[in-house]
Amino acid sequence: MDETVLYSVDDELKSCPCCGGQAILRCGSVNGKSSNVYSIVCGTCGLSTVTEPTSIREDSHGSIILRESGADKVIKLWNRRVSDA
């Protein structure tokens, strides 16, 4: 993944479930393609989520419709805990 943006989102991300470290939301591109993919990594121990793209589609008029943000997907995944089940 070619990383283009690196920042933390303290108000949205829980701390690392393994070590309590700060979570970092990463945004990048794969093979130079323009669509963004996202993942979250712990800045302390390196635990990370899978990489998720933003889901988009075109309507019948050719307009782009956002289905689900890749960032939203990985934030939900990262913030999920066993105690939430």
C-alpha positions as CSV (number, residue, x, y, z in Angstrom):
1,M,0.0,0.0,0.0
2,D,1.3,3.4,-0.9
3,E,0.5,5.5,2.2
4,T,-0.6,9.0,1.4
5,V,-2.0,10.2,4.8
6,L,-1.2,9.3,8.3
7,Y,-3.2,10.7,11.2
8,S,-4.8,9.8,14.5
9,V,-8.4,10.2,15.4
10,D,-8.5,10.2,19.2
11,D,-12.1,11.2,19.5
12,E,-13.3,8.3,17.3
13,L,-10.8,5.5,17.9
14,K,-10.5,3.4,21.1
15,S,-7.1,2.6,22.3
16,C,-5.3,-0.6,21.3
17,P,-7.1,-3.7,22.7
18,C,-3.7,-5.4,23.2
19,C,-1.4,-2.7,24.7
20,G,-3.6,0.4,25.2
21,G,-1.5,2.4,22.7
22,Q,-2.7,5.1,20.4
23,A,-4.6,4.0,17.3
24,I,-3.7,5.6,13.9
25,L,-6.0,5.7,10.9
26,R,-4.0,5.2,7.7
27,C,-5.3,6.1,4.2
28,G,-3.5,5.1,1.1
29,S,-3.7,3.7,-2.4
30,V,-3.0,0.3,-3.8
31,N,-0.7,0.0,-6.9
32,G,-1.0,3.8,-7.5
33,K,-4.8,3.6,-8.1
34,S,-6.7,6.7,-7.1
35,S,-9.3,4.9,-4.9
36,N,-8.5,5.2,-1.2
37,V,-8.0,2.2,1.1
38,Y,-8.0,2.5,4.9
39,S,-6.6,0.6,7.9
40,I,-5.9,1.2,11.5
41,V,-2.6,0.4,13.3
42,C,-1.5,0.8,16.9
43,G,1.4,3.2,17.1
44,T,3.0,1.2,20.0
45,C,2.7,-2.5,19.3
46,G,1.8,-2.5,15.5
47,L,-1.5,-4.4,15.8
48,S,-3.6,-3.5,12.7
49,T,-6.9,-4.1,11.0
50,V,-7.4,-5.4,7.5
51,T,-7.3,-2.8,4.7
52,E,-10.7,-1.7,3.5
53,P,-11.6,0.3,0.4
54,T,-14.4,2.8,0.1
55,S,-17.4,1.2,-1.6
56,I,-18.8,3.3,-4.5
57,R,-21.0,2.6,-7.4
58,E,-22.6,4.5,-10.3
59,D,-26.3,5.1,-10.6
60,S,-28.1,4.8,-13.9
61,H,-27.1,8.4,-14.8
62,G,-23.4,7.8,-14.2
63,S,-23.3,9.7,-10.9
64,I,-21.0,8.2,-8.2
65,I,-22.8,7.0,-5.1
66,L,-20.9,6.4,-1.9
67,R,-22.0,3.1,-0.4
68,E,-19.8,2.9,2.7
69,S,-16.6,4.7,3.6
70,G,-13.5,2.4,4.1
71,A,-12.6,4.6,7.1
72,D,-16.0,3.9,8.7
73,K,-15.6,0.2,8.1
74,V,-12.2,0.0,9.8
75,I,-13.2,2.3,12.7
76,K,-16.2,0.0,13.5
77,L,-13.9,-3.0,13.3
78,W,-11.2,-1.5,15.5
79,N,-13.6,-0.2,18.1
80,R,-15.5,-3.5,18.5
81,R,-14.7,-5.3,21.7
82,V,-15.7,-8.8,23.1
83,S,-17.6,-7.0,25.8
84,D,-19.8,-5.3,23.2
85,A,-21.2,-8.7,22.1
